Amino acid sequence: MINAYLFVFLVSFISLFIMRKVAKRIGLVDKPNERKHHKGVIPLIGGISIFTTLCIGLLLFFPTSDTLLMYLACAAVLVVLGALDDYFDVSFKIRLIVQTGISLVIIFAGGHSLHHLGFLMGSETIMLSSTASGIITILGVIGAINAFNMVDGIDGLLGGLASVTFAALATVFYYSGNDYLAHVCGLIVIAMVPYIMLNLGFPLGRRFKVFMGDAGSMFIGFTVVWMLIRGSQEPAVIAFKPVTALWLIAIPLMDMATIMIRRVRKGQSPFKPDREHLHHICQRLGLSSYMTLFLICTVALICAFFGIWADLNGVSESVMFFSFLALFGVYFMTISYIWRITTFVHKLFGKRMSVQLQAEISK
């Protein structure tokens, strides 16, 4: 597999340079606006490059199966949809319809669904009816796709959080003896490394900067939920408990849930874009982009580590579930009252607040 990893890394790196030139010619670029504060136009081809590279790697180094072809076909549809959204700004209603359609395909054509939730409430596993299973699977697929889409707000964050999740998935698949899916997750991480390097401007500088684009965030979100469903629901694959999935995607999931609840409470659409995500708040508190990236990815890594540790050591699923709910409660309250907390901390330690921070607190 070392040859496969080296091959995927090189192909990913080369494809980024080729595709960024094509993207500039056809206008598949991101331009600064009131929400996007980057400089210059940036090619939106990170996700397309990663998906293309992964397709080549999987078809060359892995045995072909109906399951693999279905995954690649569904992912391809989402990558095309994301690219169209990057180019034409597709309505969120159309995106939801397509994402729902993809969910129905994997449920009815592939037989991949969330049909049990494990022992969340005690000694009996929670089994879902076919109707409930379908609804929850659809919501899970749409939720994962949009959760990873929403965290793509600063350089390196989507790639960093996705790498944490796929590395964690590779770990649990490996310990369960499923080398196949462990290596697939490993290949995804390797395919993302060149993107992360160019996205952060390392080592070639910001001249070669690229963004993931909606094509990439949709592909990553779908791949994550695909792996979570297979790893927690399918008897021949099972590698971890369903509740462990919450810990492997803790930050994207909590950020999405928090932001949507806050938008609804304000009478806004839950899909309305804004600058109220965790990474935006960290920056408005005075953290640099790199410090924000490091902090969020570190917290995500700690959550994933806890999930894996608890799963491997037989911690009760109900304990893991209610611990996650407690964590989410703390997260939600912290984000909701961050400016009051900031005011209290500054008064407690006698610190002077910057003009910008005072403006945020007064909103």
N, C-alpha and C positions, 0 to 999 in steps of 0.2 A: 504493500500500500504506500510505501514511501514514494515510489515512482508516481503514483496517482496524485499524491499531495503536491509534489514538485511540479508536475504537469499542470495541475489546476492553478497553482500560484502563478506560474509563468503565463498561462493563457489568460487569466484574469487581468494581469498587469498589462499585457499587450493589447487586449481587447479594449481596455479603458482608453488607451491612447488613440486607437483607431476610431472608436465610437465618439470620443469627445470632438474630433474633427468633423465627423458626419453631423453630430448634433448642432454644432455651430453653423454649418452650412444650411441645414433645414430649419433652424430656429427653435430647436428643442432645448431651450435654455431658460434659466430662472433669472428674472430681473428684479432689482430692488423695488420695494414699495413701502407703504406705511407699516406693514407687518414684518417685512423682510429687510433687514438692515445690512446685508452683505454688500460688498463693492463689486461692481461690474456684472456682466452676464456670465452665469455658470452653467455648463452643460449638465443636463439632467439624465445621465446615462449610467449611474452607478448600479442601479437595480437591473437594468437591461443587461449590462455586462456580467454581473454576478449570475443571473439566471442562465444566460447563454453559456457561460463557462461551466456551470453546474450540469447543464444538459449534456454537454460534450463529455465531461468527466464521468457522469453516471452511465452514459451509453457505451463508453469505451471500456470502463474498468469494472462495471457491475453487470450481473446477469439481468437480462430484460424480462419483465413480467407484466401482466395486465395491471397490477397495482401500481407499478412504477410508471407505466405509460399513462394511466389515469391521472396520477399526481402531476406529471409533467404537462399533460394537456390542460388540466384545470389551472395550473400555475401560469401556463402560457396565456390563457384567456385573461387572467388578472393582470399580467404584465402588459398585454396590449391595451387593456382598459386603463391601466395606470398611465401608460405612455400617452394615450389620447387625452386623459385628464390633464397631464402635464402640458400638453400642446393646446388643447381647446378649452380647458376648464369645464369638464363634464359635470352636469348636475348631480348632487349627492343622491337624488332619487334614482337616477339611472345606475349609479354605482351600487346602491343597495339592491336594486333589482338583479343586477348581474351577480353580485355576491350571494344573494339568496339562491339564484339558479345554480351556482357552483355548489352550494351547500346541498341542494336537492340531488345533484348528480352524485356526489360522494355518498349520500345516504342510500339512495335507491339503486344506483348503478354499481356502486362499489361496496355497499354494505358497511360503511364506516360511520359510526354514530356513537353518541354518548348515551348508552342504555343503562348505566348504573353509576351511582355517585359514591359508592363505597360505604363504609361504616361511620358516617358522619355523626349519627345520633346515638350510637351505642353498639349493641351486639348484633343488630340486623342490618344487612346491606340495603341501601335505598335503590330499588329497582324502578325503572321508569316505564310507563306504558309506551306503546309505539308512537302515539300522538305527542306525548310529553317529550319523548326521546327526540323526535323530529324537530320540535319547536326549540328545545334547549340546544341541539346541535347547530341549528341555523343561527341562533343568537350567539353561540360560542364562536362560530366561524366569523360572523360579521364583527363581533366584539374584538376578537384577536386581530383581525385585519386592521380595524380602525384604531385599536390601542397602539399598535406599532406605528401607524401613520401619524398619530398625534404627538408622539415623542420626537419626531424628526424635526427639531427646532433649532439645534445648534450643531456646530461641526463635531462629528465623531459620535454623537449621542445614539443615534439609531444603530449604527454599526457596533458601538460598544455594548449596548444593551442586548442586541441580537446575538453578539458573540458570547456574552455571559449565558444567555438562555440555551444556545446550541451546544456550548461547552458543557453545561450542566446536563443537558439531554444525552450528550455523548457519554458522559460519566455514568448515568443510571442505566443506559442501554448496555454499556460495557460490563458493569457489575452484574447485570441480569443475564449475561451470556449472549446478547444479541449484537455480535460484532458488525453485522451488516448495517443496521441503523446507526450504530455508534460511528462507523466510518462515514456514512452519509452526512451526519451532523458535523463530523470533523472536516469533511470536504467543504461544507458551507462556510465554516469559520475561516478556513484557508482561503476560499474564494473572496471573502470579504476583506481580508487583510490589505491587499493592494488598494482597494477602495478607501479604506480607513486612512491609509498613508497619504493618498492624494487629497482626500477630503480635509485632512489636518495640515496639509502643506509640507509633509515630510516624505522624502528628503529633498524634493525638487522645488520647493517653494510654492507660493500661491498662484503662480502662473498656470499650473496644471491642475488647479482645483476642480473637483467635480462634486455634484450632489447626487443623492440616492434617487430622488424623484418618487412620485406616487407609485410608479411601476415597481420600484424596489420595496417600498414599505408594504404594499399589498402582497407582493411575493413573499416577503419575510413573515408577515403576519399569518398568511395562509399556511406556509410551511411549518410554522410553530404549532398552530392548532392541529394540523395534520399529524405531526409527531406526537402531540399530547394525546390525541384520540387513539392513535395506534398503540402508544406505549401504556395507556391506562385502561383500555377497553377490550382489546382483541386478545383472546386466550393464547394464541400462538406467539404473541409478541409481548404481552404484559411485562413491564419493567418497573413500574412504580404505581403507587396508589393514586386514585383520582385527585385527592386533596393536595397531593404534592405538586400538581400542575399549578395551583395558585401561587405557590412559593417560587416556582421557576420563572413566572412572568409577573412577579409582584409589583414592580414599579410601573410598567406600562398599564397594567390592569387598574391599579389604585389611582393613577393619574387620570385615566380615562373616566373612571367612575366618578371621581371627585369633580372633575371639570364639567361633566354632563349634569350632575346633580346641581351644581352651582348655577349653570346656565338655565336649567328648568326653573329653579327657584327665582331667577330674575325675569322669568317670562320670555326667555330667548329660546331659539332652536338649539337642541343639544349638539347640532352639527355646525353651529355658527363658529367660524374661526376667530380666535382672539389671542391675546398674549398673557393668559392667566395660568399657563402650565407651570409645572414645578421648575423647569429649567429657566423660564422667564422670571419667576419669583426669585430664584437664587441669584440671577444676574442683577435684578433690581435691588437686592439686598447688599450688593457690592462685590459679589464674587466674580472673578474673571470667567471667561468661557472654559478655559482649561480646568480651573478649580471646580466649576459647576459639573463639567464632564467627569472629573475624577470622583467627586462626592457622590453623584447619582449612580455611577457604575459601581462604586464601592458598596453602597447600600444594596444595590441589586445583587451583587456578588454574595453579600452576607445573607440575604434572604434565600438565594438559591442554595447556598451552603447549608443553611439550617434545614431547608426542605429535604435535601439529599441525606443529610445526617439523620434526620428524624425518620425518614423512610427506611433507610438501611438498618436503623437500630430499633425498629418496631414500635416507635412512639404511636400511641393511640391516634387514630384518624380524627376522632372527635376533639382531642387535645390540639392537634394540628389545625383543625378547622376553626375552632374558637380562638386560638392564638392568632390566626390570620385575621379574623374579624376584629379582634382587639387592636392589632397593628393597623388595620384600615381605619378604625375609629380614631386612633391617635393621629394618623396621617391626615385624615379629613379635618379634624378639629384644628390641627396645626396649620394646615394650608388656609382654612377658613378664617382663622384669627391671627395670621402671621404678623400683621402690622401692629395689632394690639400687643402681641408677645414681644415684638421688636421694641415697641415703646417702653414696655415694662423693663426689659433687659437694659436698655440704655439708661433709664432712670435708676435702676438698681446699682449699676456700676458707674454712674455719673458720667456717661459718655455723651459727647455732643453728636447730634445727628447731622448728616449732610443735608443740603438743601433738597437734593433729589429724593432722599429717603423721607424727609418731612412731607414732600409733595405726595408721595405714595401713601403715607399713613393718613393724610388728610382726605384722601378720596373716599 
